[in-house]
Amino acid sequence: MLIRIPHQRAEQAKRLAHLIGVEPFHKRSWAELGFFLASSALAGAAALALGALGIAGLALTVGFVGVVILSGGLRVARGFGRWQRALAGQLLREEISGPEPFSARPGFFGWLRACLGDRAGWRSVGYFVAKVPFTVFGVWFALSIWVEALFGIASPLTGGTGTARFGVFGRLLRYNGGPAPGFGAHVGVFVTGVVLLFIAPWTMRLVVYLDRRMMQLLLGPNAAATRVKTLEESRSKTLDAATETLRRIERNLHDGTQAQLVALAMRLGQAKDKLDHLGAGGGQDADLGAVRRLVDEAHRGAKEAITDLRDLARGIHPPALDTGLENALATMAARSPVPTEVAVSIQTRPSRAIEAICYFCAAELLANVAQHAHASRASLSCTQHGPWLRVVVRDDGEGGAAVNRVGSSSSGLAGLADRVSTVDGSLSIASPPGGPTSVTVDLPCHA
């Protein structure tokens, strides 16, 4: 009986084998090794400098000089943290945002109080204190494998001398005492070194990953500062969106509806003058036709003004949402020029603000499908996952959709992203060239 491996699993196994095979020769692996070596050296220098300052400050803490030394040590720790983030950015392409800037108070004593109360400085000290035992662990767990691998591969040239005595594999590649090793021993050491060469990048990657997490936690902005910054950005975007909406309404009222109402008033005034002239008894037949035309024009202008006002009101809050988000989305999909399947699963009704954002996002995305995607079919799903609402619009069009921030930020996908971010939501796009396109919007159910 023949056992056939599914094609998908065979492809996955092939990709995994290729990944393992090329990893030791990938630029990223050597960059991570270089980062570990450079950051370990920087951590050693930081530990020596901060340790000396800390010991001196504690030894002289009974006097004023000790407080000054400790304050200076915290400022130095900030500087070492800045260098560490720069090192991660250059070698790992890991952009770690800096902590909140140091805010000195007026006067020398104010500066001392600000330094001693600088949380970012204390977190930098904590990072380099933790970095010392972490570096020892990295040398034993990851760097030793690199050294063992390189010495093992070079053993035919070195005769097996100089191999490492430390690390996870200990003395695996060292020859025991006795007569000179034969050809088989050389081959065994060389093969072992090759095997370790393919293991070394992954152990180093684990160590560097843990170091990244420590840097993000201790050398980046704290959670409270990040949250405040996010709220400030969301508030700014909300104010900008509200201002843009008010300007649009004012412009539409001034240029459209107001002009139509003024024309309506003028036509009604002319009709009134004609009626007064009829009452005076002159040219009834001709004047009746003119009056009828004026009244018809006034009636048509009134209907257009009502339509414009209805459109403005719908832009502020869609009346379709009065019966719930499910019916509103179903009605919207039924009116879409592209055949659209709808799937809605909501347990609890979201707040009105979230419903409006969800409706406008779905409307904009379906409009983009109809105008730009050249799609034959689309789907719209809205599902609730705990306290979150997820809206997904897919199409089988030509793809290539992206957030374009050229021009006004209140239009297109850029406008949707800004509008969603004001309530701590997110928008993601998967649209490779040739399609298909999938746009996902995550919103909190209540905001």
C-alpha positions as CSV (number, residue, x, y, z in Angstrom):
1,M,0.0,0.0,0.0
2,L,1.5,3.3,-1.1
3,I,1.2,6.3,1.3
4,R,0.9,9.6,-0.6
5,I,1.9,12.8,1.1
6,P,-0.5,15.6,0.3
7,H,1.0,18.2,-2.1
8,Q,0.5,21.0,0.5
9,R,2.5,19.2,3.2
10,A,5.2,18.4,0.7
11,E,5.5,22.0,-0.2
12,Q,5.6,23.0,3.4
13,A,8.3,20.5,4.1
14,K,10.3,21.8,1.1
15,R,10.0,25.4,2.3
16,L,11.1,24.4,5.8
17,A,14.1,22.5,4.5
18,H,15.0,25.5,2.3
19,L,14.6,27.9,5.2
20,I,16.9,25.8,7.4
21,G,19.4,25.3,4.6
22,V,19.9,29.0,3.8
23,E,19.6,30.4,7.3
24,P,23.3,30.2,8.2
25,F,24.1,32.2,5.1
26,H,21.4,34.8,5.5
27,K,22.3,38.4,6.3
28,R,19.8,38.5,9.1
29,S,21.6,35.6,11.0
30,W,25.0,37.4,10.9
31,A,23.4,40.7,11.8
32,E,21.9,39.1,14.9
33,L,25.2,37.6,15.8
34,G,26.9,41.0,15.3
35,F,24.2,42.7,17.4
36,F,24.7,40.2,20.2
37,L,28.4,40.8,20.3
38,A,28.1,44.6,20.0
39,S,25.3,44.9,22.5
40,S,27.2,42.6,25.0
41,A,30.2,44.9,24.8
42,L,28.0,48.0,25.2
43,A,26.2,46.3,28.2
44,G,29.6,45.5,29.7
45,A,30.7,49.1,29.4
46,A,27.4,50.3,30.8
47,A,27.5,47.9,33.7
48,L,31.0,49.1,34.6
49,A,30.2,52.8,34.3
50,L,26.8,52.6,36.1
51,G,28.2,50.2,38.7
52,A,31.1,52.6,39.5
53,L,28.7,55.6,39.7
54,G,26.2,53.7,41.8
55,I,28.8,52.5,44.3
56,A,30.3,56.0,44.6
57,G,26.9,57.5,45.0
58,L,25.8,55.1,47.7
59,A,29.2,55.4,49.5
60,L,28.8,59.2,49.6
61,T,25.0,59.1,50.0
62,V,25.3,60.7,53.5
63,G,26.6,63.8,51.7
64,F,25.3,66.0,49.0
65,V,27.9,64.7,46.5
66,G,26.4,61.2,46.5
67,V,23.0,62.5,45.4
68,V,24.6,64.4,42.5
69,I,26.6,61.3,41.5
70,L,23.4,59.1,41.5
71,S,21.5,61.7,39.5
72,G,24.4,61.8,37.0
73,G,24.3,58.0,36.8
74,L,20.7,58.0,35.8
75,R,21.4,60.5,33.1
76,V,24.2,58.3,31.9
77,A,21.9,55.3,31.9
78,R,19.6,57.2,29.6
79,G,22.5,57.8,27.2
80,F,23.5,54.1,27.2
81,G,19.8,53.2,26.5
82,R,19.8,55.6,23.5
83,W,22.9,53.9,22.1
84,Q,21.4,50.5,22.6
85,R,18.2,51.5,20.7
86,A,20.4,52.9,17.9
87,L,22.4,49.7,17.8
88,A,19.1,47.7,17.4
89,G,18.0,50.0,14.7
90,Q,21.2,49.8,12.7
91,L,21.8,46.0,12.9
92,L,18.3,44.6,13.5
93,R,16.2,47.2,11.7
94,E,14.2,47.3,15.0
95,E,12.8,50.7,15.5
96,I,12.2,51.2,19.3
97,S,10.6,54.4,20.2
98,G,12.4,56.4,22.8
99,P,10.9,57.0,26.2
100,E,9.3,60.2,27.2
101,P,11.8,63.1,27.1
102,F,13.6,64.2,30.2
103,S,11.8,67.2,31.8
104,A,14.1,69.2,34.0
105,R,12.6,71.4,36.7
106,P,13.9,75.0,37.2
107,G,17.1,75.3,39.3
108,F,19.8,72.9,40.3
109,F,17.7,71.2,43.0
110,G,14.9,70.9,40.5
111,W,17.2,69.1,38.2
112,L,18.2,66.7,40.9
113,R,14.6,66.0,41.8
114,A,13.8,65.4,38.1
115,C,16.8,63.1,37.7
116,L,16.0,61.0,40.8
117,G,12.3,60.8,39.7
118,D,13.1,59.9,36.1
119,R,11.4,56.6,35.4
120,A,13.0,56.2,32.1
121,G,16.5,56.5,33.7
122,W,15.6,53.9,36.3
123,R,14.2,51.5,33.6
124,S,17.5,51.9,31.7
125,V,19.4,51.0,34.8
126,G,17.1,47.9,35.2
127,Y,17.8,46.9,31.6
128,F,21.6,46.9,31.9
129,V,21.4,45.2,35.3
130,A,19.3,42.4,33.7
131,K,21.5,42.4,30.6
132,V,24.6,41.2,32.5
133,P,23.2,37.7,33.5
134,F,21.3,37.6,30.2
135,T,24.6,38.1,28.3
136,V,26.1,35.2,30.2
137,F,23.2,33.1,29.3
138,G,23.4,34.1,25.7
139,V,27.2,33.3,25.6
140,W,26.5,29.8,27.1
141,F,23.4,29.1,25.0
142,A,23.9,30.7,21.6
143,L,27.3,32.2,21.1
144,S,29.0,28.9,22.1
145,I,27.2,27.0,19.4
146,W,28.5,29.5,16.8
147,V,32.0,29.1,18.1
148,E,31.8,25.3,18.3
149,A,30.4,25.2,14.7
150,L,33.2,27.4,13.3
151,F,35.9,25.6,15.1
152,G,34.5,22.2,14.0
153,I,34.3,23.3,10.4
154,A,37.9,24.6,10.6
155,S,39.2,21.4,12.4
156,P,40.7,19.8,9.3
157,L,42.9,22.9,9.0
158,T,43.7,23.4,12.7
159,G,44.0,19.7,13.6
160,G,41.3,20.0,16.2
161,T,43.1,22.5,18.4
162,G,41.5,25.6,19.8
163,T,37.9,24.2,20.0
164,A,35.7,25.7,22.7
165,R,35.4,24.4,26.2
166,F,32.1,26.0,27.2
167,G,28.5,26.2,26.1
168,V,25.6,23.9,25.6
169,F,27.7,21.2,23.9
170,G,30.6,21.6,26.3
171,R,33.6,19.6,24.9
172,L,31.7,17.9,22.2
173,L,34.2,18.8,19.5
174,R,37.4,18.3,21.6
175,Y,39.6,15.4,21.1
176,N,40.4,13.2,24.0
177,G,44.0,12.6,25.0
178,G,46.1,9.8,23.5
179,P,47.5,9.3,20.1
180,A,46.9,11.7,17.3
181,P,43.4,11.5,15.9
182,G,42.8,9.7,12.7
183,F,40.9,10.6,9.5
184,G,37.5,9.4,11.0
185,A,37.8,11.7,14.0
186,H,38.5,14.7,11.7
187,V,35.5,13.8,9.6
188,G,33.3,13.4,12.7
189,V,34.3,16.7,14.1
190,F,33.8,18.5,10.8
191,V,30.3,17.0,10.3
192,T,29.4,17.9,13.8
193,G,30.5,21.5,13.2
194,V,28.4,21.6,10.0
195,V,25.3,20.4,11.9
196,L,25.9,23.0,14.6
197,L,26.2,25.7,11.9
198,F,22.6,25.1,11.0
199,I,21.5,25.1,14.6
200,A,23.4,28.2,15.7
201,P,21.2,30.9,13.9
202,W,18.1,29.7,15.7
203,T,19.5,29.7,19.2
204,M,20.9,33.2,18.6
205,R,17.6,34.3,17.2
206,L,15.8,33.2,20.4
207,V,18.3,35.2,22.5
208,V,18.0,38.3,20.3
209,Y,14.2,38.0,20.4
210,L,14.2,38.0,24.2
211,D,16.6,40.9,24.2
212,R,14.2,42.8,21.9
213,R,11.4,42.2,24.3
214,M,13.5,43.6,27.2
215,M,14.4,46.7,25.1
216,Q,10.8,47.4,24.2
217,L,9.8,46.9,27.9
218,L,12.6,48.8,29.6
219,L,14.1,51.2,27.0
220,G,11.0,52.2,25.2
221,P,8.1,54.4,26.4
222,N,6.1,53.1,29.3
223,A,2.5,51.9,28.8
224,A,1.0,55.0,30.4
225,A,3.0,57.4,28.2
226,T,2.2,55.4,25.1
227,R,-1.5,55.4,26.0
228,V,-1.5,59.2,26.6
229,K,0.2,59.7,23.3
230,T,-2.2,57.5,21.5
231,L,-5.2,59.3,23.0
232,E,-3.7,62.7,22.1
233,E,-3.3,61.5,18.5
234,S,-6.8,60.1,18.4
235,R,-8.2,63.3,19.8
236,S,-6.4,65.3,17.2
237,K,-7.7,63.1,14.4
238,T,-11.2,63.3,15.8
239,L,-11.1,67.1,16.0
240,D,-9.7,67.2,12.4
241,A,-12.4,64.9,11.2
242,A,-15.2,66.8,13.0
243,T,-13.8,70.1,11.6
244,E,-13.7,68.7,8.1
245,T,-17.3,67.4,8.4
246,L,-18.5,70.8,9.7
247,R,-16.8,72.6,6.8
248,R,-18.3,70.1,4.3
249,I,-21.8,70.7,5.7
250,E,-21.3,74.5,5.7
251,R,-20.1,74.4,2.2
252,N,-22.9,72.3,1.0
253,L,-25.5,74.4,2.8
254,H,-24.0,77.6,1.5
255,D,-23.3,76.6,-2.1
256,G,-26.2,74.2,-2.7
257,T,-29.2,74.3,-0.4
258,Q,-29.0,78.0,0.5
259,A,-28.7,79.0,-3.2
260,Q,-31.6,76.9,-4.1
261,L,-33.8,78.4,-1.3
262,V,-32.8,81.9,-2.4
263,A,-33.8,81.1,-6.0
264,L,-37.1,79.6,-4.7
265,A,-37.8,82.8,-2.8
266,M,-37.1,84.9,-5.9
267,R,-39.4,82.7,-8.1
268,L,-42.2,82.9,-5.5
269,G,-41.7,86.7,-5.4
270,Q,-42.0,86.9,-9.1
271,A,-45.1,84.7,-9.1
272,K,-46.6,87.0,-6.4
273,D,-45.9,90.0,-8.5
274,K,-47.6,88.3,-11.5
275,L,-50.6,87.5,-9.3
276,D,-50.8,91.1,-8.2
277,H,-50.7,92.2,-11.8
278,L,-53.5,89.7,-12.7
279,G,-55.5,91.2,-9.9
280,A,-55.2,94.5,-11.6
281,G,-56.8,93.0,-14.7
282,G,-54.1,92.9,-17.4
283,G,-52.9,90.1,-19.7
284,Q,-54.5,87.2,-17.9
285,D,-53.7,84.5,-20.4
286,A,-50.0,85.3,-20.9
287,D,-49.5,86.1,-17.2
288,L,-51.2,82.8,-16.1
289,G,-48.7,80.8,-18.2
290,A,-45.8,82.8,-16.7
291,V,-47.1,82.3,-13.2
292,R,-47.5,78.6,-13.8
293,R,-43.9,78.3,-15.0
294,L,-42.6,80.2,-12.0
295,V,-44.6,78.0,-9.6
296,D,-43.3,74.9,-11.4
297,E,-39.7,76.1,-11.1
298,A,-40.2,77.0,-7.5
299,H,-41.7,73.5,-6.8
300,R,-38.8,71.8,-8.5
301,G,-36.3,73.9,-6.6
302,A,-38.1,73.1,-3.3
303,K,-37.8,69.3,-4.0
304,E,-34.2,69.6,-4.9
305,A,-33.5,71.5,-1.7
306,I,-35.3,68.9,0.3
307,T,-33.3,66.2,-1.4
308,D,-30.0,68.0,-0.5
309,L,-31.1,68.4,3.1
310,R,-32.0,64.7,3.3
311,D,-28.6,63.8,1.9
312,L,-26.9,66.1,4.4
313,A,-28.9,64.5,7.2
314,R,-28.0,61.0,6.0
315,G,-24.3,62.0,6.0
316,I,-24.6,62.9,9.7
317,H,-26.4,59.8,10.7
318,P,-27.8,57.2,8.2
319,P,-31.5,56.6,8.8
320,A,-31.0,53.0,7.8
321,L,-29.3,52.4,11.2
322,D,-32.6,53.1,13.0
323,T,-33.6,49.5,12.5
324,G,-30.2,48.1,13.4
325,L,-26.8,47.4,11.8
326,E,-27.9,44.1,10.3
327,N,-30.7,45.5,8.2
328,A,-28.6,48.5,7.2
329,L,-25.7,46.4,5.9
330,A,-28.1,44.1,4.1
331,T,-29.8,47.0,2.4
332,M,-26.5,48.5,1.4
333,A,-25.2,45.3,-0.1
334,A,-28.4,44.8,-2.0
335,R,-27.9,48.2,-3.7
336,S,-24.3,47.6,-4.5
337,P,-23.5,47.4,-8.3
338,V,-21.3,44.4,-7.6
339,P,-23.1,41.2,-6.4
340,T,-22.3,41.1,-2.7
341,E,-22.9,38.3,-0.1
342,V,-23.6,39.5,3.4
343,A,-23.0,37.6,6.7
344,V,-23.8,39.4,9.9
345,S,-23.5,37.9,13.4
346,I,-23.9,40.3,16.3
347,Q,-24.9,39.3,19.8
348,T,-25.3,42.7,21.4
349,R,-26.0,45.9,19.6
350,P,-23.0,48.3,19.4
351,S,-23.2,51.9,20.5
352,R,-24.5,54.4,17.9
353,A,-21.1,55.9,17.2
354,I,-19.6,52.4,16.5
355,E,-22.6,51.6,14.3
356,A,-22.2,54.8,12.3
357,I,-18.4,54.2,11.8
358,C,-19.1,50.5,10.8
359,Y,-21.7,51.6,8.3
360,F,-19.6,54.3,6.7
361,C,-16.6,52.0,6.5
362,A,-18.7,49.3,4.8
363,A,-20.2,51.9,2.4
364,E,-16.8,53.3,1.5
365,L,-15.2,49.9,0.9
366,L,-18.1,48.7,-1.3
367,A,-17.9,51.9,-3.2
368,N,-14.2,51.3,-3.8
369,V,-15.0,47.8,-5.0
370,A,-17.5,49.1,-7.5
371,Q,-15.3,52.0,-8.7
372,H,-11.7,50.6,-8.7
373,A,-11.5,46.9,-8.1
374,H,-13.0,45.7,-11.4
375,A,-14.5,42.8,-9.4
376,S,-17.2,40.4,-10.4
377,R,-18.2,39.4,-6.8
378,A,-17.7,40.7,-3.3
379,S,-18.6,39.7,0.2
380,L,-19.3,41.7,3.4
381,S,-19.1,40.1,6.8
382,C,-19.7,41.7,10.2
383,T,-19.1,39.5,13.2
384,Q,-18.8,40.1,16.9
385,H,-15.9,38.6,18.9
386,G,-16.4,39.4,22.5
387,P,-16.1,43.2,23.0
388,W,-14.9,43.7,19.4
389,L,-16.7,44.0,16.1
390,R,-14.9,42.9,12.9
391,V,-16.0,44.0,9.4
392,V,-14.4,42.3,6.4
393,V,-14.9,43.3,2.8
394,R,-13.5,40.9,0.1
395,D,-13.5,41.1,-3.6
396,D,-12.1,39.1,-6.5
397,G,-10.8,42.2,-8.3
398,E,-7.4,43.1,-9.6
399,G,-5.9,44.0,-6.2
400,G,-3.2,46.6,-5.5
401,A,-5.3,48.5,-2.9
402,A,-3.3,50.6,-0.4
403,V,-3.7,53.4,2.1
404,N,-2.9,56.5,0.1
405,R,-2.4,59.6,2.3
406,V,-1.9,62.0,-0.6
407,G,-4.3,64.9,-0.3
408,S,-7.1,65.1,2.3
409,S,-6.9,62.6,5.1
410,S,-10.7,62.4,5.2
411,S,-11.1,60.6,1.9
412,G,-10.5,57.0,0.8
413,L,-8.8,54.3,2.8
414,A,-6.6,56.9,4.6
415,G,-9.7,58.6,5.8
416,L,-11.2,55.3,7.0
417,A,-8.0,54.4,8.8
418,D,-8.0,57.8,10.6
419,R,-11.7,57.5,11.4
420,V,-11.3,54.0,12.8
421,S,-8.3,55.0,14.9
422,T,-10.3,57.6,16.8
423,V,-12.1,54.8,18.7
424,D,-8.9,52.7,19.1
425,G,-9.8,50.5,16.1
426,S,-7.6,49.3,13.4
427,L,-7.7,48.8,9.6
428,S,-5.6,46.3,7.7
429,I,-5.4,45.6,4.0
430,A,-4.3,42.4,2.1
431,S,-4.3,43.2,-1.6
432,P,-1.6,41.6,-3.6
433,P,-1.3,42.6,-7.3
434,G,-3.8,40.5,-9.2
435,G,-6.1,40.2,-6.2
436,P,-8.0,39.2,-4.3
437,T,-8.4,42.1,-1.9
438,S,-9.5,41.8,1.7
439,V,-9.9,44.8,4.0
440,T,-10.5,44.1,7.7
441,V,-11.8,46.7,10.2
442,D,-11.7,46.0,13.9
443,L,-13.8,48.2,16.2
444,P,-14.7,48.1,19.8
445,C,-18.4,47.5,20.3
446,H,-18.7,50.4,22.7
447,A,-16.9,53.7,22.5
